[in-house]
Amino acid sequence: MKKSILKTLESKIKGEVHNEKYFRDFYSVDSSSYQLIPQIIVIPADKEDIIKTIKIAKKFKTSVTVRGAGTGLVGSALNNGIIVDMKKINSVKINKKSAIVGSGILKGHLDKELQNKGKFFPPNPSIGNFCSLGGMLGNNSSGSRSVKYGSTVDNVKEITFIDGNGKIITLPKNKKIGEKIFQNITIDDKKIPKTSKNSSGYQLKKVTSNKETHKIIIGSEGTLGIIVSAKLNILDIPKKKILFIIEYNSIFEAAKNSQKIIKTSPSTLEFVDKNTLKNIKFDFDKSTKCLLFIEYDENISKSEKELKSIISGKIIQKLNSVSDMEAWWRHRDSSLHYSLKSIKRELRIPHIIEDAAVPLDKMPKMFSVLKKIERKYKVKMIIYGHIGNGNIHVRLISNRKNTKMIKNIAIEYFNEVITNKGTISAEHGDGLARSEFVRKQYGQKNYQTFKKIKKILDPNNVLNPGKIITKKSTIVKNLEKC
């Protein structure tokens, strides 16, 4: 069958079709800790190539998994069937209030194009220069500015995608499909995470009318359709910004203080623990356990006064020059790199519990939970993230071969996250790491809605099977060998 499908693809596709070992090996991994070797890689030249690929896959009963730049942390872009690399679908057109982009364009390239016109696209993942817009749409990415500007789902007007039947659809323009989706959305609100951002499951709560049906595609990890292009909201670059770096001698105090700071309407509110401090050339107090990065991009004088009146930590930097702010932001954005640099490869536990979020008032409780796990399983942790959204990234350090321990930690941590009205993933998605926990988080009614939406747009389960909706446990399966 493999030779038959290969020949069929090669005869129909204008772009590239590969099954050489080195191609299959390259596309078997991404920035996660997983490895799945695909059969074939297609690099489409246009949307017609994607349509043909899906129809051929359907005929030969294999899967199609879309891939952007491969920067995902949970294995969303990995599968055994056909991988579709969108790098050539990279057009960009900038208007006054919107940008129409191909899903293969890199965020760094879009940022430069927008900057030349005095504009910006608010979501800003720390890997922003290297991730693709399709990946951001697929994962509902966000970043440090989400406390003010929201996630990707909050900044998109329109999505054009190809569904599991090979049909090209634009939402919310296609009213027939939109109405079908909207009519099938029933929600158990008690089981929906009460967080300010969420990238787990499908975005049911965001689809409040027929005009918002495109939002169901955002964060769906290529399981409902392959995104070809999107119409993005863009904004004017703020004329002024100010960044405060505040040190604390307790992560619990920083978490409590954040509940007051968020009320001053910062554009960012970020957290890094002492592990990141080791990589910053600055004379920190010996008792410093963590830092908060707080930025404002409007009402700066008023915000500064409010901030100073409520903080319990010590301001160690007040920055308003672009170069100085960028230097400190590089340290925050390098937290993942710093953590990996300090951990031997065999001690790097996969990205599994690294992206949960809870309501901000539950943050001190979650820090206590993490400390308890640290003691119980004798693991070390590196913690950083978007504390303004209650979203903390956790890197575990221990023997990665102890897969039973890894799964037990995940079960224990996610139980606490769900109990505290949180989400198992705030911005990175479910992928291979967390999809098996989606049903528990959302409950039967919401999960059945997910399955209905999947049936509408991908009735034969061609698109990225095993992600979001799954009966299989993949959390410690297919881990890349050290």
RALINLIN-V504969 format. One line per field, one symbol per residue. ss: DSSP state (A for helix, B for strand, O for the rest). phi: phi as a letter, one per 20 degrees, with the letter a starting at -180 (. if undefined). burial: 1 if it has 16 or more other C-alpha atoms within 10 Angstrom, else 0. A space follows every 10 residues. Layout:
ss=???
phi=???
burial=???
//
This chain:
ss=OAAAAAAAAA AAOOOBBBOO AAAAAAOOOO OOOBOOOOOB BBBOOOAAAA AAAAAAAAAO OOOBBBBOOO OOOOOOOOOO OBBBBOOOOO OBBBOOOBBB BBOOOBAAAA AAAAAOOOBB OOOBOOOOOO OBAAAAAAAO OOBOOAAAAO OAAAABBBBB BBOOOOOBBB BOOOAAAAAA AAAOOOOOAA AOOOOOOOOO OOOAAAOOOA AAAAAAOOOO OOOOOBBBBB BBBOBBOOOO OBBBBBBBOO AAAAAAAAAA AAAAOOOBBB BBBAAAAOOO OOOOOOOOOB BBBBBBOOOA AAAAAAAAAA OOOBBBBBBO OAAAAAAAAA AAAOAAAAAA AOOOAAABOO OOOOOOBOOA AAAAAAAAAA AAAAAAAOOB BBBBBBAAAO BBBBBBBOOO OOAAAAAAAA AAAAAAAAAO OOBOOOOOOO AAAAAAAAAA AAAAAAAAAA AAAAAAAOOO OOBOOOOOOO OOOOOOOOBO OO
phi=.gffffffff edeffeccbf gfffffeecc eeddbceffb dddfeaffff gffffffffe lcdcceceem efdcmfedae eeddeefeec fbcddfdbcd cffeffgfff gfffgfdmcb dggbgfegfd eeffffffdl fbofeffddn eggeccebcd bdefeneecd degffffgff fffeecceff eegedfbacd mdegfeeebf fcffffffne lmedrefebb ddfccffgfc bbcddcdceb fffffffffe fffelfebbd ccefffgfed ebefffefda cddccccblf ffffffffed fdedfdbccc egffffffff fffegfffff fedfgfdefg fceecfccgg fefgffffff fffgffdldd cdcbqeffdm ddecdecaff fefffgffff ffffgfgfge mecfbebdne lffcgfefgf femffffffg fffgffebfd leelfndmdb deedfcemff ff
burial=0000110010 0010001110 0001001111 0111111111 1111111011 1111111100 0111111111 1111111111 1111111011 0101000111 1111111111 1011000011 1111111101 1111111111 1111111111 1111111111 1111110111 1110001100 1100111000 1111111111 1111001001 1111111111 1111111111 1111100000 1111111110 1101111110 1101111111 1111111000 0000000111 1111111101 0011001000 1111100110 0000100100 1111110111 0000001111 1111111111 0111111001 0011000001 1111111111 1111111111 1010011011 0011111101 1111111111 1111111110 1100011111 0111011111 1111111111 0001110010 00
//
